[in-house]
Amino acid sequence: MLVILLIVTAAWNHLESFKTKTDSVTAAESTPPEDEKKKQIKLSVLIQPKEINLKLDEDGQIYPFIVKDFDREEIKERLSLWKQRYPKKKDVVLITDNSVDYGQMIEMMDLLVAGGFPDVGVSTQ
């Protein structure tokens, strides 16, 4: 038992002496990156039984786009326009109504990922 205690103590003392090369700047003192200074962009997709609402929220300015009857080509076209306009944007919130078919939700997730938005958050209503 004493041997284990001595080994652990020696190892602990050795770990304590490691030095790191970090600046002493706090988060409050640092300036935000350029991306954070730009407009806040939120992309969301609301799936309802008869329509899909693709919504772009740009600093509180909302631009809805409604697709009837799950028209995949129209959805792909809109996602492509979003990606061209915001090439660094990777996240989208997928909002579903409880009456929406699970397969339709998965298909929409696949369209979002294929459209260049791999970070899909899911919210149910």
Long-range contacts (C-beta under 8 A, 24 or more apart in sequence): 35-88, 41-86, 41-89, 42-93, 43-82, 43-86, 43-89, 43-91, 43-92, 43-93, 43-117, 44-92, 44-93, 44-94, 44-95, 45-92, 45-93, 45-94, 45-95, 45-108, 45-112, 46-95, 46-96, 46-97, 47-94, 47-95, 47-96, 47-97, 47-100, 47-104, 47-105, 47-108, 48-97, 48-100, 49-97, 49-99, 49-100, 52-108, 54-78, 54-79, 54-82, 56-82, 70-104, 70-107, 72-111, 75-108, 75-111, 76-111, 76-114, 76-115, 79-111, 79-112, 79-115, 79-116, 79-117, 80-115, 82-115, 82-117, 83-115, 83-116, 83-117, 89-117, 90-116, 90-117, 90-118, 90-119, 91-117, 91-119, 91-120, 91-121, 92-117, 92-119, 92-120, 92-121, 93-120, 93-121, 93-122, 93-123, 94-120, 94-121, 94-122, 94-123, 95-122, 95-123, 95-124, 95-125, 96-122, 96-123, 96-124, 96-125, 97-124, 97-125, 98-124, 98-125
